[in-house]
Amino acid sequence: MKHFPLWIVTALVLALSSCSPIQRFHGYAPDDMLLSEIEVGRDTRETVAQKIGRPGMTGVMEGSGWYYVQSDWVQEGWRKPVEVSREVVTISFDGNDRVSNIERFGLEDGEVVTLSRRVTSTGPTGTTLLRQLLSNFGQFNPAQMIGGS
């Protein structure tokens, strides 16, 4: 049996490993089983933190919701990474710091798509950060930026 030089074996291993996709996972979004432990109208910020942990993002306004974001990426060879999945779980709180709404969003074809929603009978009272950001698309006027009216 003939032995191959070490550099040939190394080059072959590197070539084969560069073909296999590399997966990366960023962030955390609780699954439906964990979210089912949260009771709308009963749980508070503290009990939510105990049950599923604190989020990586919160709303910019005092008393606004919590946002859990998870993204899955795949990189094949020399190509740039591609985001293959994104989930955003939003938990809204009422004026008494009790859970008023739980929503899960996915990103498909560049649009936010609601995957699941649990809402109290009165519905959310405030606008979430995600809704504020999405409502501002298309309202940009370049003339306002350069001093025009």
NUKENU-57498 format. One line per 3 residues: number of its first residue (from 0); their letters; for each residue x, y, z of N, C-alpha, C. Coordinates in pm, 1 decimal, always signed. Atoms other than C-alpha are relative to their C-alpha. Layout:
NUM) a) X Y Z X Y Z X Y Z ~ ...
REM end
This chain:
0) mkh) +84.3 -117.4 +0.0 +0.0 +0.0 +0.0 +89.3 +124.3 +0.0 ~ -80.3 -119.9 +15.1 +139.8 +336.4 -102.1 -51.3 +108.3 +95.1 ~ +36.3 -107.0 -92.3 +143.3 +625.1 +150.1 +5.0 +133.8 -73.3
3) fpl) +4.7 -132.1 +61.4 +43.8 +974.0 +40.3 +74.7 +98.8 +88.6 ~ -66.8 -103.3 -79.9 +249.2 +1276.0 +147.7 -102.7 +75.2 +85.4 ~ +86.7 -69.6 -94.8 +104.6 +1467.9 +442.0 -65.2 +123.5 -61.5
6) wiv) +56.7 -121.3 +58.2 +51.8 +1784.0 +237.2 -116.7 -31.9 -92.5 ~ +111.1 +39.7 +87.5 -175.3 +1598.0 -10.1 -122.8 -33.7 +84.9 ~ +110.8 +35.4 -89.4 -387.4 +1456.6 +272.1 -59.9 +126.8 +61.5
9) tal) +47.0 -125.9 -59.1 -407.3 +1800.9 +436.6 -79.6 +81.1 -101.3 ~ +70.5 -75.0 +104.1 -507.2 +1969.2 +108.8 -134.3 -63.4 -31.4 ~ +125.0 +70.2 +27.1 -772.7 +1703.5 +46.7 -101.9 +23.4 +110.8
12) vla) +89.8 -24.2 -113.9 -920.0 +1744.5 +397.0 -51.5 +143.8 -2.7 ~ +42.6 -140.0 +7.5 -926.8 +2124.7 +360.3 -98.6 +23.4 -113.5 ~ +90.2 -16.6 +115.0 -1090.6 +2103.5 +18.2 -137.7 -57.9 +30.3
15) lss) +129.1 +61.9 -32.0 -1362.2 +1867.8 +141.7 -73.7 +75.5 +109.6 ~ +66.3 -71.5 -108.7 -1428.8 +2066.6 +459.1 -53.4 +135.4 -45.5 ~ +49.5 -129.7 +47.6 -1471.3 +2391.3 +263.6 -131.0 -14.7 -76.3
18) csp) +124.6 +22.6 +73.1 -1761.7 +2232.3 +74.4 -119.4 -18.2 +92.5 ~ +112.7 +24.3 -89.8 -1970.5 +2149.3 +378.8 -48.6 +131.6 +59.0 ~ +54.7 -124.9 -52.1 -2204.5 +2423.7 +498.9 +29.6 +16.7 +149.0
21) iqr) -23.2 -33.5 -140.3 -2131.0 +2597.6 +827.6 -124.6 +70.3 +50.0 ~ +119.9 -60.4 -56.7 -2434.5 +2675.6 +1040.2 +37.0 +78.8 +124.9 ~ -19.2 -83.3 -118.8 -2440.9 +2955.7 +1298.1 -136.6 +39.5 +52.0
24) fhg) +126.0 -35.5 -65.2 -2714.7 +3034.2 +1545.1 +26.9 +117.5 +92.9 ~ -17.7 -120.7 -79.7 -2748.8 +3378.9 +1703.5 -128.5 +30.2 +75.0 ~ +114.3 -43.7 -77.0 -2978.3 +3493.1 +1979.6 -78.0 -115.0 +60.4
27) yap) +84.9 +97.0 -68.6 -3256.4 +3316.9 +2162.9 -144.7 +43.4 -11.7 ~ +144.9 -20.4 +0.8 -3630.0 +3289.9 +2105.2 -61.5 -124.1 +65.2 ~ +58.5 +116.6 -67.6 -3824.2 +3066.3 +2346.3 -97.7 -73.1 -91.2
30) ddm) +91.3 +79.3 +82.0 -4017.3 +2781.5 +2186.7 -142.0 +5.8 +57.3 ~ +140.9 -5.9 -40.2 -4395.4 +2737.0 +2209.3 -25.9 -71.4 +131.9 ~ +19.1 +72.0 -125.2 -4362.1 +2489.8 +2496.1 +33.3 +89.8 +119.7
33) lls) -34.4 -93.2 -107.4 -4185.5 +2749.0 +2713.6 -101.0 +114.4 +8.7 ~ +96.3 -111.0 -0.1 -4424.5 +3024.5 +2605.7 -135.3 -42.8 +57.3 ~ +128.0 +46.8 -53.7 -4721.2 +2807.0 +2705.9 -4.1 +7.5 +151.9
36) eie) -5.4 -13.8 -145.2 -4604.3 +2840.1 +3067.4 -36.5 +140.7 +45.7 ~ +31.2 -139.0 -34.8 -4672.8 +3214.7 +3056.0 -149.6 +22.0 -15.2 ~ +143.6 -25.8 +2.9 -5028.1 +3316.5 +3141.7 -25.5 +148.0 -26.8
39) vgr) +35.4 -137.1 +35.4 -5157.0 +3629.0 +2968.1 -95.1 +53.8 +106.5 ~ +82.5 -62.1 -102.9 -5305.4 +3865.1 +3227.0 +38.0 -36.8 +141.9 ~ -38.1 +44.6 -134.5 -5144.4 +3683.3 +3520.4 +149.4 +19.1 +27.1
42) dtr) -144.9 -9.1 -22.3 -4766.0 +3668.2 +3476.8 +48.9 +143.7 -10.6 ~ -62.9 -132.3 -0.2 -4546.2 +3973.7 +3540.1 +137.3 -9.9 -64.2 ~ -135.8 -0.4 +55.5 -4204.6 +4078.0 +3408.8 +91.2 -95.0 +77.9
45) etv) -86.7 +84.5 -82.8 -4038.7 +3901.4 +3701.3 -28.8 -148.5 -20.0 ~ +30.8 +142.1 +18.3 -4225.2 +3572.6 +3656.4 +37.2 -46.2 -141.1 ~ -43.7 +33.5 +136.1 -4156.7 +3581.5 +3281.0 +150.9 -21.3 -0.6
48) aqk) -145.8 +13.6 -6.9 -3785.9 +3634.3 +3355.7 +39.0 -131.7 +66.6 ~ -28.2 +127.1 -67.9 -3793.4 +3334.2 +3591.6 -31.5 -119.4 -90.2 ~ +43.8 +113.4 +81.7 -3975.0 +3110.9 +3339.9 +81.2 -17.3 -127.6
51) igr) -68.7 +13.2 +129.1 -3794.5 +3191.6 +3013.0 +125.8 +85.6 -11.8 ~ -119.2 -83.7 +3.9 -3517.8 +3439.4 +3098.1 -28.9 +138.9 -53.5 ~ +13.8 -138.1 +48.1 -3466.8 +3805.2 +3020.0 +41.5 +6.9 -146.7
54) pgm) -31.2 -8.8 +143.6 -3454.9 +3911.4 +2654.5 +129.8 +74.8 -26.4 ~ -115.9 -75.4 +43.7 -3162.5 +4048.9 +2460.9 -36.4 +142.7 -35.7 ~ +45.4 -134.0 +39.1 -3374.2 +4351.0 +2359.8 -127.6 +34.5 +75.6
57) tgv) +125.1 -49.2 -56.6 -3639.7 +4561.8 +2524.9 -41.9 +121.3 -79.4 ~ +48.7 -119.3 +68.1 -3854.8 +4842.7 +2395.1 +72.3 +123.2 +50.2 ~ -73.2 -121.6 -35.5 -3707.7 +5191.3 +2399.5 -76.0 +86.6 +99.6
60) meg) +79.5 -81.0 -92.0 -3990.7 +5338.6 +2604.5 -17.5 -75.5 +131.4 ~ +21.2 +60.2 -131.3 -4038.3 +5277.5 +2975.8 -129.1 -80.7 -0.2 ~ +119.4 +83.7 -10.3 -4278.3 +4991.6 +3034.6 -39.4 -70.4 -128.1
63) sgw) +39.0 +66.8 +123.7 -4276.4 +4864.9 +2675.2 +43.5 -146.0 +3.0 ~ -15.1 +144.2 +4.6 -4238.9 +4505.5 +2563.1 +142.2 -51.0 -2.0 ~ -126.6 +71.6 +8.5 -3962.1 +4250.4 +2555.8 +6.5 -70.0 -134.8
66) yyv) -19.7 +59.8 +131.5 -3815.3 +4113.2 +2231.9 +109.1 -105.9 +7.2 ~ -95.1 +110.7 +8.9 -3645.7 +3775.3 +2191.6 +22.4 -26.5 -148.8 ~ -30.6 +12.6 +143.0 -3466.9 +3742.2 +1855.3 +99.5 -114.1 -20.2
69) qsd) -89.6 +110.4 +35.0 -3308.6 +3429.0 +1706.3 +14.8 -5.0 -151.0 ~ -28.9 +9.9 +143.0 -3139.8 +3409.0 +1364.8 +87.7 -120.7 -25.5 ~ -79.7 +115.0 +41.5 -3001.1 +3101.8 +1190.0 +64.0 +32.8 -134.4
72) wvq) -76.6 -34.1 +119.6 -2728.9 +3148.3 +925.2 +71.5 -122.4 -52.5 ~ -75.7 +107.2 +64.3 -2562.1 +2912.9 +675.7 +101.3 +64.2 -93.7 ~ -104.5 -45.9 +91.3 -2231.6 +2973.1 +498.4 +56.7 -121.0 -71.1
75) egw) -53.6 +108.2 +80.9 -2119.3 +2751.0 +213.9 +124.9 +48.3 -71.4 ~ -126.4 -33.0 +66.1 -1756.6 +2769.5 +109.0 +38.6 +145.0 +17.4 ~ -44.5 -139.0 -1.0 -1637.0 +3116.9 +17.2 -114.9 +99.6 -4.7
78) rkp) +113.7 -91.1 +11.2 -1986.9 +3261.0 -19.5 -29.8 +68.1 +133.2 ~ +35.6 -70.5 -123.2 -2115.8 +3515.7 +228.9 -112.4 -75.3 +71.0 ~ +105.4 +69.3 -74.8 -2343.9 +3384.7 +506.5 -139.0 +46.2 -44.2
81) vev) +138.4 -28.6 +37.2 -2716.6 +3366.4 +427.4 -89.7 -30.0 +119.9 ~ +94.2 +21.4 -109.7 -2986.0 +3409.2 +690.2 -112.8 -90.1 -49.7 ~ +100.2 +95.8 +45.5 -3215.3 +3107.3 +656.6 -124.6 +1.8 +87.8
84) sre) +114.9 -2.8 -89.0 -3444.9 +3169.5 +952.0 +17.7 +111.4 +102.3 ~ -0.9 -99.5 -108.2 -3538.2 +3445.3 +1196.0 -133.4 -7.2 +71.2 ~ +121.0 -4.4 -80.7 -3787.6 +3443.6 +1478.7 +11.8 +114.2 +98.8
87) vvt) +8.0 -107.1 -98.2 -3892.1 +3738.9 +1691.5 -121.3 -29.9 +86.9 ~ +108.7 +19.2 -96.0 -4098.7 +3675.1 +2003.6 -13.3 +130.5 +76.8 ~ +24.2 -123.3 -74.8 -4256.3 +3986.3 +2154.2 -97.0 -30.3 +113.4
90) isf) +88.1 +10.9 -115.7 -4408.9 +3996.4 +2499.1 -30.8 +141.7 +44.6 ~ +43.6 -133.3 -38.9 -4610.8 +4308.7 +2576.9 -55.3 -4.7 +141.7 ~ +47.3 -10.4 -137.4 -4701.0 +4427.4 +2925.6 -97.1 +116.2 +11.8
93) dgn) +96.3 -108.0 -22.3 -4992.8 +4637.9 +3048.4 +55.3 +97.2 +103.7 ~ -40.8 -101.3 -96.7 -4977.9 +4931.8 +3290.8 +34.8 -55.9 +136.5 ~ -30.4 +64.5 -128.5 -4959.4 +4692.2 +3586.8 +114.9 -98.9 -11.4
96) drv) -112.3 +89.9 +26.8 -4657.2 +4510.0 +3438.3 -41.8 -146.5 -10.4 ~ +47.3 +137.1 +24.0 -4868.0 +4201.9 +3360.5 +2.7 -24.6 -151.5 ~ -5.6 +36.5 +141.7 -4837.2 +4016.5 +3028.7 -135.6 +27.6 -63.6
99) sni) +124.8 -29.9 +70.4 -5096.7 +4151.8 +2785.5 -4.1 -63.3 -138.8 ~ -2.6 +52.4 +135.7 -4982.3 +3993.2 +2458.8 +130.5 -76.7 -22.2 ~ -117.9 +77.2 +40.4 -4743.2 +3727.8 +2324.5 -14.3 -26.3 -149.3
102) erf) +3.7 +20.6 +144.6 -4658.2 +3718.9 +1953.3 +131.9 -58.7 -46.4 ~ -120.2 +55.0 +64.1 -4411.5 +3524.7 +1738.2 -5.6 +39.4 -147.0 ~ -9.6 -41.1 +139.2 -4297.8 +3663.5 +1402.5 +113.0 -76.1 -67.2
105) gle) -105.6 +59.1 +81.2 -4095.6 +3503.1 +1123.1 +29.4 +91.8 -116.8 ~ -38.2 -84.2 +112.7 -3912.4 +3662.7 +835.0 +3.1 -86.5 -124.7 ~ +6.4 +73.6 +126.4 -4012.1 +3526.6 +493.7 -12.3 +100.5 -113.4
108) dge) +1.6 -88.1 +117.4 -3940.1 +3701.7 +166.0 +5.4 +146.9 +37.8 ~ -17.2 -138.5 -39.0 -3846.9 +4019.3 +352.1 -119.5 +61.9 +68.5 ~ +117.5 -53.4 -66.8 -4186.1 +4057.1 +517.3 -15.0 -65.0 +136.4
111) vvt) +27.1 +55.5 -131.3 -4275.1 +4015.4 +882.7 -131.1 -76.6 -7.8 ~ +116.8 +86.4 +6.8 -4519.2 +3726.1 +908.5 -30.2 -50.2 +140.8 ~ +37.8 +48.7 -131.3 -4709.8 +3645.2 +1226.7 -11.8 -150.8 -4.2
114) lsr) +6.3 +144.6 -6.2 -4650.7 +3280.3 +1315.6 -100.5 -46.8 +104.6 ~ +98.7 +32.2 -102.0 -4857.1 +3272.0 +1634.9 -27.9 +124.7 +82.4 ~ +39.0 -118.0 -76.8 -5041.1 +3519.7 +1854.6 -93.2 -42.5 +111.8
117) rvt) +88.7 +19.4 -113.9 -5195.8 +3506.5 +2201.2 -29.1 +138.2 +56.2 ~ +36.8 -135.3 -37.1 -5386.6 +3821.7 +2291.6 -111.0 -5.1 +102.8 ~ +110.4 -11.9 -93.9 -5604.6 +3925.6 +2582.1 -122.5 +52.2 -74.9
120) stg) +122.9 -40.6 +67.9 -5964.0 +4011.9 +2500.9 -0.6 +148.1 -35.9 ~ -2.1 -142.8 +30.1 -5892.8 +4386.8 +2512.7 +107.5 +36.0 -101.1 ~ -105.9 -26.6 +96.5 -5583.5 +4361.8 +2291.1 +107.5 +89.8 +56.5
123) ptg) -109.3 -83.2 -48.8 -5256.6 +4548.6 +2324.1 -39.1 +147.4 -0.7 ~ +35.2 -140.8 -9.4 -5282.7 +4911.4 +2433.1 +104.4 +89.3 -63.6 ~ -105.9 -83.5 +55.1 -4947.0 +5041.0 +2308.4 +51.6 -54.9 -130.7
126) ttl) -62.1 +43.0 +124.3 -4760.0 +5026.2 +1982.2 +136.3 -59.5 +34.2 ~ -128.9 +62.3 -27.4 -4466.1 +4787.4 +1991.9 +107.8 +63.0 -86.1 ~ -112.4 -54.8 +74.6 -4120.9 +4888.0 +1872.7 +2.6 -55.7 -142.2
129) lrq) +0.6 +62.8 +132.1 -4146.7 +4640.2 +1583.9 -103.6 +65.7 -90.8 ~ +104.4 -65.9 +80.7 -4473.1 +4797.2 +1463.8 +38.0 +143.4 -34.6 ~ -42.6 -137.3 +27.1 -4329.0 +5149.2 +1497.0 +102.7 +3.5 -112.8
132) lls) -103.0 +3.6 +103.4 -4026.0 +5056.1 +1285.9 -59.2 -30.9 -136.7 ~ +58.9 +38.8 +128.0 -4234.1 +4888.1 +1016.1 -94.0 +106.9 -54.9 ~ +92.1 -102.6 +47.6 -4485.6 +5175.1 +1000.7 +73.9 +120.0 -60.0
135) nfg) -76.5 -113.3 +51.1 -4207.0 +5424.2 +920.5 +55.0 -22.1 -140.1 ~ -45.4 +24.2 +136.6 -4108.2 +5254.3 +592.9 -91.7 +72.6 -97.7 ~ +78.4 -69.3 +100.7 -4220.6 +5464.0 +298.8 -38.6 +141.3 +39.7
138) qfn) +34.2 -134.0 -44.8 -4262.3 +5783.0 +504.9 +120.7 +93.2 -2.2 ~ -121.7 -80.0 +6.3 -3907.7 +5910.3 +440.0 -10.2 +100.8 -112.9 ~ +1.0 -106.5 +99.7 -3886.6 +6242.9 +253.7 +138.2 +64.0 -3.5
141) paq) -135.3 -55.8 +5.9 -3534.5 +6341.0 +136.5 +2.4 +151.0 +10.5 ~ +3.9 -146.0 -5.6 -3641.1 +6707.0 +107.1 +6.1 +49.6 +144.3 ~ -3.9 -38.8 -140.3 -3687.0 +6719.1 +485.1 +142.7 -6.1 +55.0
144) mig) -136.8 +16.3 -48.7 -3326.0 +6607.8 +532.9 +89.5 +117.0 -43.4 ~ -87.5 -107.7 +49.2 -3178.5 +6896.6 +327.4 -58.1 +138.3 +26.3 ~ +52.4 -129.3 -39.4 -3391.7 +7169.3 +476.5 -123.9 +44.0 -75.2
147) gs) +121.7 -35.5 +71.3 -3686.5 +7171.0 +235.0 -122.6 -28.6 +84.0 ~ +121.4 +28.6 -77.2 -4048.7 +7151.4 +346.4 -95.5 -83.1 -77.5
REM end
